[in-house]
């Protein structure tokens, strides 16, 4: 596992990817990460 700083708002790539798959996934098809991040960004503006 990659070392990381809890105070850093940007997590390492390996941790970001693991977070998306931990705990199962409630939908049958996953969207691509880029599409997800773009949708998330629009919701946060």
Secondary structure, 3 states (H helix, E strand, C coil): CCCCCCCCCCCCHHHHHHHHHCCCCCCCCCCCHHHHHHHHHHHHC
